[in-house]
Amino acid sequence: MNHRSPLALAVIALLIEAPMHPYRIQRLIKERSKDRVINVGQRASLYKTIDRLVRDGLIAVQQTAREAQRPERTVYAATPEGRAVVVGWMREMLATPRAEFPEFPAAISCLPLLQPDDALRQLELRSSRLVAALAEQQTELARVPDGLPRLFLLEEEYLRMLTSAELAWVNSVVDDLRAGRLTWSAKWLAEMAGRFNSATDEHHQEKGVPK
């Protein structure tokens, strides 16, 4: 079974451009700023992905070469099967939203574990960091060579859109926490738990579902 991942996609895509060794793959991902959407920080993860792609027959060793004063390097190339599989991955990844489980929504779902003032401080800090992230994204765009087609900037547009939307939402929650429109206490949480647990039990009894 072919297990797709953003890193596997990037590896095959680069090897379709030209055969290359892992160090060059990692370097190109960073030089093209694709490391903003593809996690290539750990060399071990890259090698594990490459080993898996070789086992799956999606890439293959083309040659082993040694440059002057450098260790021996293995050059890989995409196989015909790899080229076909990556097209299928692309179609599915573009067309089908996938349930993903990032940390932030999980933390939001457990927000009552913090006191309201503590939650406010943490979200204010997140807001300031999102502002900094937007500024960094703008700096990255300013470095783009004049005339570079939009095709090569789409992921940066998407990241800016996500960051802007998240910042607006976080600021709305911060505003409600500051104004006291969004708040909670241990007593209120206990009351809510009792009310909704009772309602759930009644619903299950009506449906004949054991508690």
N, C-alpha and C positions, 0 to 999 in steps of 0.2 A: 504494500500500500504506500502511495506517495503522500508523505506528510508535508503539506505546504506551510510556509511561514514567510514573513516579510524578508527575513535574511536569505532563505532559500530562493525566493523570487529574485532578489537582487543578485545573488551569486550566478544564477543561470542567465539572467539578463545580461550581465557583464561578459559572461563567457560566450554568449551569442555574438557580442561585439567582436571579441577576439579571445583566443586562448591566453591564459595568464596564470600566474602563481598566486597563492593566498595573500601574500603581502601586498601585491598590487591591487587585488580585489579590495582589501581593507582600505588602502590608500585612496583609491578612486571613489569609494563610497564617501569618505571624509572630504576629499577635494571637491566633490560635487554637492556637498552639504546634504547628502542623502542620510547621513547619520542623525539628522533631525527627525526622521521618520522610520529609520531602520537601526536597530540596536546592534552595533558592530564594535562596541567598546572592548569586549573581551575576546582576545584572540582565540581562546579555547573554544568559545561558542562557534566561531567561524569554522574552525577545524572540525568540530563535531558535525556541523551542518554539511560541510564538504564530504566528510566520510559517509554520511547518510545518503547524500545525493549520488555518490559513487556506487554504494550498495544497491540503490534503487535503479541504477542504470541511466540516470538523468544527466550525469556528467562522467567523463572518463579521463584518465591520465593520458596526456598527449606525449609528454617527454619529461625527463629529469635532466636539469641543466645546472651547471655550476659556473657562476660568473667569477671573475678574478677577485681573490681575497674575500669571497662571500661563501656562505654555506650552500650546500646543494639545495636546489629548489625544484619542486614538482609543479609542472605546468598542466593545467586542466583545460578541457574543452567541453562545450555542450554537445550532447549526443542528439541524434534525430528525435529520439523519444523525449528527451529533455525539452527540446524546442516545442514539441507538440503539447506536452504536459503544461508548460508554463503559459501557453496561450489559453488553455482551459482554466488554469488558476486565475489568470487575469480577468477572463470573462466572469467567473463566479465572484471574485473579489470586488469587481466594479459593480456588478448587478445586484448582489445579494447582501443586505445588511446582516452583520454577524453579531450575535450576543457576545460582548466582551465585558470583562469584569475589572475595570480599573479601581484603584484604591479610593479615589475621592468620593464617588457615589456611595461606596461601602461605608466610608466614614460619616457621610451625611446621614445615612440610614440609621446610624447609631449616635447621632448628635446628643440625645438626652443623657448620655453618659457623662457629659461635661455640664458644668453650670453655665447658664446663659452668658455671664460676663466672660468666662473662659472661652466659650465658643466664639463670642464676638472678637476677642483678641486674636484668636487663631485665624479667623476669616479676614480680619483686617490685614494681618500679615500676608495671607494668601493674595489678597487684592493688590498689595504693594508689589508682590513678586510677579503677579500677572502683568502689571503695568510695566515692570522692568523687562519681562519677556516680550511684550509688544514692541518696546523700544529696541530690543535686540533684533527682533524680526525686521523692523524697519531699517536698521543698520545693515543687515544682511542684504536686503533688497537694494540698498544704495550702492552696494559693491557689485551688483550685477552689471556686466558689460552692456553698453548701449546697443540696442537692436536685438538683444537675445529674445527669441520668440517666446510667447506666453506658454507654449507647450511645456517648456522646461522650468516653468515657475508655478505650475498648478499646485503642487504639494505645499509650496510656501503660502499661496493664497488660502488654501484650505486650513493650514495651521493658524494663520492670522484670523480667519473667520472663527475658528473654534476658540482661540484665546480671547477674542473680543466678546464673543457670546458668553463665555464663562465669566469674564470680568463683569459684564453687565449683570449677570444673575447673582454672582457673589455680592456685588455692591447692593443689590436689592435686598438680599437677606441681611447684610450688615445694617442697612437703613432700618429694617424692621426690628432688628435686635436692639439697636440704639434707642428707637422710639418706644420700645416695650410692646410693640404690636405682636412680636413673636417672643414668647417666654414660656417658662415652665418651672415647676418646683417638684420636690419629692412627693408632696401630698397630691398635687394635681396628676402626676404620672401614675401614682398608685390608684387614684380614682379612675383614670382612663383605662388602666390595665384591667381593673375589676369590671368596668362597664363593658369593654369589648371582649373580654374573655367570656363573660356571661352570655353575650350575644352570640359568640361563636359556638358555645356549648349548646345553646338553644337551636341554632341552625343545624348542628350535627344531629341532634335528637330528632328534629323534623325529617331529616334525610335518612335516618336510620344508621348514621355513621357512628361507630364507637368513639368515645372521647380519647 
